[in-house]
Every structure is written in structure tokens, then in C-alpha cells.
Amino acid sequence: MADDFDSLDARYRRYLLFLAQAHVEPELHGRLDIEGVVQQTLLEAWRSAPDRAGWSIWLRRLLANNLADELRKVRADKRDIGREQSLEAGFAASSAKLGDFLAAGHSSPSARMGREEQALRVAAALDELPPAQRVALVLQHWHGWPLARIAEHLERTPAAVAGLLKRGLRQLRELLSEDDR
């Protein structure tokens, strides 16, 4: 039974961490225990998942609810069902973005893999990047931040951030290419 949970944890932890980190405003990362929310989500899924098919959808739904609860505590706002629904929709969109992230330069792996499997691989590869590269990529590609805002957030020059983005994409492609071998 513990082996089942370890398998679930190993397969989905990085994916859920990525989704949560990508959907929480960077300013709130220090005030919110994102890893704790992911751990709670994995435990709930392990205890209550109706069946193993559609695992990622079930996990995204649980994560959206758990993250909305924690964000509500941090923001001290009244309950807003719209936020929970928008988080769940955002997670689904991010999962699709993960699957398509490198498709233009990497079409053969995306043709061989299912969307969910590719999303898990991209999330795992993003997790292996140096933190500054990962943050820069997430802020630009998931939050839509312009270079100047990312530079201000990371306390770097725009040229330095452009270098982080370029190196991050190159390393991400290399990591995914290694997985294909």
C-alpha cells in the first residue's frame, strides 16, 4: 500500500508543484506552503481516487480545491467559488501548455506521447532547471510577464533575464531529448 503512494508521489509530485507554483502570484510564494498543499493533495487522491484512469484530472481538481483553501487563508477574503473554478480551469490550461511547450521544436516526441505523459515530463524537466531559469520561464510563459517585469522581480537586468530564458529553453530541450533516448 505504501508502495502505491510512493509510486503516485514519484509520478505526480513535480507536476502538481509546477501547476501550483505557476498559478500562485510570485509575491505569495513566501506566505503559502505550496509543497504542503501538494502533499495534502497526493494523500487525498491516494485515499479517495475513484479509479486510476483520469488520475491527472482528479489530481488537478483536488489541487485546485486545496490551493484555493490555502490562498483564501493567506488573502483572508470571503469564500469565492469563482476563484476555485478559475484555478481548476487554469490548471487544465497549464497542463495543456506543458504538453505543447516545446512542440514547435520537438514535434516527434509529442507525436509519440500522450498529452498527460508529455506534461509530466516537461514539469519534471522544469524542476531540474536552476531556480532562476525556471522562475523566468514560468513568469514569461505562464504568467505572461514582460522581460522588464521579470528583471525587476528577479533583481537582474533585462539582458540577464533574456540570457536566463534562452539558456533555460535550451536546457529544457536537452533534458527532454535525453528522456527520448
Secondary structure, 3 states (H helix, E strand, C coil): CHHHHHHHHHHHHHHHHHHHHHHCCHHHHHHCCHHHHHHHHHHHHHHHCCCCCCHHHHHHHHHHHHHHHHHHHHHCCCCCHHHHHHHHHHHHHHHHHHHHCCCCCCHHHHHHCCHHHHHHHHHHHHHHCCHHHHHHHHHHHCCCCCHHHHHHHHCCCHHHHHHHHHHHHHHHHHHHHHHHC
